[in-house]
Amino acid sequence: MKLNLILFCTLIIFSLAKVNAHHQYRQSYLLLEQEKKLTVELKDEKTKLQIEESSKSGNARIKQVSKKQLGMKLPNKFQKRVISR
Amino acid sequence: MKHGMKNRYEFFELSKIRRRLVLVVILSIFVALFSRAFYVQVIKKDYYQFEGFKSSNKKIDLPAYRGKIYDRQGKVLAASAPVNSITVYLPVLNEERAKKGKNKKILKVKLLKLAKLLKMNFSDLDKKLKRKKRGEIVLKRQLDPKTASKVMALNIKGITSKKTYKRYYPNDIFSAHAVGLATADGVGKEGIEKFMNTKLAGKGGSKKVIWDSKERTVGGLGEVVVPVDGKDIHLTIDSRLQEKMYGSLKKAVDKHEAKSGSAILIDSRTGEVIAMSNFPSYDPNNLTKNQTKFVKNKALIDVYEPGSTLKPISISLALEKNLINERMKFDTKDGKRRIGGRTITDHHPHGVMTVAQIVQKSSNVGTTMIFDNVKPSDLWGIYHNFGFGSKTGIEFPGERKGVHKSYESWKEIDFYTRTYGYGINGSLAQIVRAYTPFANEGELMPLTMIKSDEPVIGKKVLSKMTSNRMLKILEGVISPDGTAHQAIIPGYRVAGKTGTARGYDGGYDGTHMASFVGIAPASNPKFIMAVMIHAPTKGGIYGGVMAAPVFKEVVTEALKLYSIPQDGLTSPHNGNIANKVL
């Protein structure tokens, strides 16, 4: 009778432990999935930034910005000096 | 206890009828429960198991990301970024719309906001939503994620947002022909996108997962097919020079009111294609119907008679065989020569000329005279060795090998016209490649667009001495006395050759193909560039006028960007040039 009681208690404890382990597994899996999703989002963000960098660093745009916003201009032939070797 | 009073048991005791009635009711309940259990667990077992599995288990597709395409500087030329498709499940939305009162007004306001976000007229949206079609319809494709999240924030029942990917080409129109095009489904359709599709596409996967009531993934079922992402590709293209080349071609085509223009710039030592462009081009980010006719990469697919740009190759044969030397003179008289019943002419009569002058002035008559003692098989052989009649091997779909007929079918006139580049045809890529031996001590280099660390092995087609002698002769073309003085680049020695050939479209169509192939710096070659302007109608027809300025603009930029040391100092005041000084 006593042994049966012990075994019954053990069974209850292990059953609860199994339920808890399963719950922990689900929680961890959920977190893992969220992290994976975040990885994908960051990867996408990186791609978007690369595309943006590429489209904004084109020569044509740089020339336009340097002329219009920075007021830069090419020197004329009288402003150039040749440095002899 | 008083007599006649019922005891506790007697008091609660039911009549026989009542007892039976209760028993029947209880039994009926048990029968009903048992029947239902039997129905669910035995008769409809498969159905309920399937439905239960379906609601808690789901197969998720794991997409493979299409590889990116980079230029030689590491700048992105093509990449897939997320976009969203907005869909609506009509039964759910229509149920909401059918409701009356305050909710209906709120929903209408939300739908007005939705139409605005999707940049649609409310009436058009309303029409779409009132369709008789049952189920799901797509309201908008390729919507940027920010707008999509604003749409989802409206919280309209039945509206969902699905993430997909769109291919972006940040270099727009400039690199369109080099990079190519992929469809909305991520399948390569043109150019490198098509040629390298298998490598770029990768392979999608899937996994089975368990969902909770909030539709969150809480467990895996072990059935996982791991996706394999597409590989990134690094091209030899330089997007900075792509922009420059496209701009220069556009300027030339517009100025001379030509039909089109193409150009290729390569690294003379490795055969790497640094820039390749055509005008008109197309916008790969937004290909319109009008632009579809410009999708073809003419620089690789169209073939034409190169004309005088082949003279350096044919004359190299005579130099190699020691039949001539640079100073040997030929009397071209009035610039006309009759062969096989036909007259070969020069644009201008030049009289007595040395071999170097024949190349410099591009004399057809002089060239034919050089070949009076050359066998047709030898001429055929040198063109064959220089890559005509075979593909360059470049990683591009649809490349053509051109026509280089066997010498056995040649008549006398066919032999002589081939000496100055007629009767044979090739693509601009073949022509630019055919100049690599002059820049590489006689080695023909393979063309490539994919960056690789492997050493490039060329094919020896000419002796070092002959190639150097021809390079020196070609420098004479880029001088004030030559046909391509417009290709002079201050500070650098440049070699090259012009070409003006008749346009061919099933027969000579009356148009001209003005071309130029140049090598810079001639002292230590780094770049070879071929330019072709098709059907110019204004300002002349000659390669030296039409194509040489494009070469000058692009190669000047390339020399600057790659910090190639100058051959000689120049002064902007007196205009000294390296070709003149050295």
HADDOCK unambig.tbl for C-alpha pairs under 7 A between the chains (distance, minus, plus):
assign (segid A and resid 26 and name CA) (segid B and resid 218 and name CA) 4.70 0.50 0.50
assign (segid A and resid 26 and name CA) (segid B and resid 219 and name CA) 5.73 0.50 0.50
assign (segid A and resid 27 and name CA) (segid B and resid 218 and name CA) 6.77 0.50 0.50
assign (segid A and resid 29 and name CA) (segid B and resid 218 and name CA) 5.52 0.50 0.50
assign (segid A and resid 29 and name CA) (segid B and resid 219 and name CA) 5.82 0.50 0.50
assign (segid A and resid 30 and name CA) (segid B and resid 217 and name CA) 5.92 0.50 0.50
assign (segid A and resid 30 and name CA) (segid B and resid 218 and name CA) 5.02 0.50 0.50
assign (segid A and resid 44 and name CA) (segid B and resid 81 and name CA) 6.06 0.50 0.50
assign (segid A and resid 44 and name CA) (segid B and resid 82 and name CA) 6.61 0.50 0.50
assign (segid A and resid 47 and name CA) (segid B and resid 79 and name CA) 6.89 0.50 0.50
assign (segid A and resid 47 and name CA) (segid B and resid 81 and name CA) 6.29 0.50 0.50
assign (segid A and resid 48 and name CA) (segid B and resid 81 and name CA) 6.07 0.50 0.50
assign (segid A and resid 50 and name CA) (segid B and resid 76 and name CA) 6.46 0.50 0.50
assign (segid A and resid 51 and name CA) (segid B and resid 76 and name CA) 6.27 0.50 0.50
assign (segid A and resid 51 and name CA) (segid B and resid 170 and name CA) 5.84 0.50 0.50
assign (segid A and resid 54 and name CA) (segid B and resid 75 and name CA) 5.80 0.50 0.50
assign (segid A and resid 54 and name CA) (segid B and resid 76 and name CA) 5.86 0.50 0.50
assign (segid A and resid 54 and name CA) (segid B and resid 170 and name CA) 5.82 0.50 0.50
assign (segid A and resid 55 and name CA) (segid B and resid 170 and name CA) 4.61 0.50 0.50
assign (segid A and resid 55 and name CA) (segid B and resid 171 and name CA) 6.14 0.50 0.50
assign (segid A and resid 58 and name CA) (segid B and resid 240 and name CA) 6.79 0.50 0.50
assign (segid A and resid 59 and name CA) (segid B and resid 240 and name CA) 6.10 0.50 0.50
assign (segid A and resid 77 and name CA) (segid B and resid 572 and name CA) 5.68 0.50 0.50
assign (segid A and resid 77 and name CA) (segid B and resid 573 and name CA) 6.78 0.50 0.50
assign (segid A and resid 82 and name CA) (segid B and resid 571 and name CA) 6.25 0.50 0.50
